[in-house]
Amino acid sequence: YKMLDEAPHILVVRTVTPPDNDEYGRPISGTGGESWDELAECFCHDNSQQQEVSVNGKLWVYSYHVVYEGKKLALDTKVRCLNKETKEVVGEGKVIKNAECYSEELKGRCDIWI
């Protein structure tokens, strides 16, 4: 991989905020919701070769393999890769496998498969 400072894509992550409740515990309309937050620059490789990744002993054909620097993402997190220049969505999906984030030499690089 090239250095991540040449990364062509931006990884954005969906954050869901639960609605606030009133004093009776009912959700207040207009509160909560979802936002898409930029996490890091990334490389988003599409899986045109239909390769498989093993998840709990089952093989999945993943859609994208994403390499980024930052914190580990939970499984099932919804993510999108955007083109850095145009902000168009290059790929999106849920995290089906998250590798460990690497050690210091690689500056906290992480891999996810979506």
PyMOL commands that set and color helices and strands:
alter all, ss='L'
color gray80, all
select helices_A, chain A and resi 4-6+104-106
alter helices_A, ss='H'
color red, helices_A
select strands_A, chain A and resi 9-17+33-46+52-55+58-61+64-69+78-83+89-94+97-98+109-113
alter strands_A, ss='S'
color yellow, strands_A
deselect
rebuild
show_as cartoon
